[in-house]
Amino acid sequence: MQPDAATPATMPCLQGRVLVVTGGAGAIGREIALLAARHGAQVLVNDIGGAVDGSGGDRQAAEQVAQAIRAEGGQAQASSDSVATPAGAARIVASTLDHFGRIDCVVNNAGNARNAIFHKMAVDDWEAVLQVHLHGSFYLSRAAAPYLRAQQSGAFVHMTSTGGLVGNVGQANYMAAKMALTALSKGIALDMGRFGVRSNCVAPLAKSRLTALFDAGDAAARARGASFDRLPAAAVAPLVVYLCSGAAADVTGQVLVARGSEILVMSQPRPLRAMHRDGGWTVDSLARHGMPGLRPAFVPLEQSGEVFSWEPL
Ligand SMILES: NC(=O)c1ccc[n+]([C@@H]2O[C@H](COP(=O)([O-])OP(=O)(O)OC[C@H]3O[C@@H](n4cnc5c(N)ncnc54)[C@H](O)[C@@H]3O)[C@@H](O)[C@H]2O)c1
């Protein structure tokens, strides 16, 4: 198989590696699974085949992607377990080891959405989103970690979101999960670097049923939704496959963005500006000196669409 049309035929960068991609039947996950297989990976395609809100399930969803990989001459196995429970995550790892004998890369891509303006956000909406994006990524990463440690190699890629890193109205649950995911990734990178294991985040922007949720918003939200029409899910996959490969041996702890033909590296929290007052601060001196001094470094309360303000290239 040719890895992809734009790449000359070189040694497939994931030859001999085993990659798990969760949410592998979704828009972005399917493209990651297919491209990883074209680059030589044996792929465990995991997906519950659920609705956007996480309800329901279609056991055939993951199997169809696995079949598409096999039809191209690749190797794939399907799993319909949920990442949202420790037992489901353990079964995904066990299934990977049963079928392929090892595990090298985990792509935490499964996702759901339960958008609601904050004062109407139900506890269930909060828990359901945190459970898949954050807890599910922990459960699966934690279940895979001992195997990567033992073999002294491996890579995690976690799909975060500019909607989480910058913000979007009506997505406090999703924002909390996606921002926390970058901390989980950083923690894994710090703890497992000594074992040759890397961990990075990718914030994709690509047309899918998740971005179709913008259609239910105001005019600005709908315009933002329409901008995704020019962002194919397939454009995200090369960055993820690269991060899983040995070519990215020195890339860890990073948060990258894939937006059509653009790739970007995101900032991570660092002190921006400091004020000092001999003897410490009072409420009054904070109001008169402290905050006016810090204010030029305040971060504006913007949404993702305001920061990613240019049309996709
Ligand atoms: N599309 C974008 O522009 C965009 C932007 C930012 C972040 N993301 C993130 O990228 C990832 C992929 O999103 P997408 O746009 O392809 O959406 P999608 O809805 O097409 O795919 C998500 C897949 O995850 C699966 N899934 C949900 N819960 C699961 C669970 N508990 N266990 C296993 N699988 C489960 C769903 O069945 C679905 O197939 C998500 O994590 C999403 O938050 C996407």
The ligand as an ORCA input file, in Angstrom:
! r2SCAN-3c Opt
* xyz 0 1
  N     -14.322     18.030     14.514
  C     -13.685     19.030     15.116
  O     -13.520     20.135     14.553
  C     -13.130     18.850     16.490
  C     -12.689     19.994     17.145
  C     -12.098     19.860     18.391
  C     -11.962     18.600     18.955
  N     -12.425     17.489     18.299
  C     -12.246     16.197     18.950
  O     -11.807     15.228     18.009
  C     -12.321     13.936     18.391
  C     -13.057     13.311     17.214
  O     -14.200     14.100     16.917
  P     -15.022     14.032     15.556
  O     -15.209     15.421     15.111
  O     -14.432     13.040     14.633
  O     -16.446     13.535     16.103
  P     -17.321     12.226     15.796
  O     -18.574     12.373     16.570
  O     -17.422     12.035     14.319
  O     -16.423     11.044     16.389
  C     -16.379     10.733     17.758
  C     -16.509      9.226     17.903
  O     -16.307      8.860     19.272
  C     -17.153      7.770     19.549
  N     -17.364      7.631     20.998
  C     -18.122      8.439     21.785
  N     -18.110      7.977     23.043
  C     -17.325      6.854     23.052
  C     -16.927      5.962     24.069
  N     -17.376      6.089     25.336
  N     -16.097      4.925     23.744
  C     -15.666      4.772     22.465
  N     -16.041      5.597     21.451
  C     -16.854      6.635     21.747
  C     -18.435      8.099     18.802
  O     -19.255      6.947     18.595
  C     -17.901      8.712     17.519
  O     -17.794      7.763     16.463
  C     -13.196     14.185     19.621
  O     -12.431     13.929     20.793
  C     -13.536     15.654     19.534
  O     -13.837     16.207     20.779
  C     -13.025     17.599     17.076
*
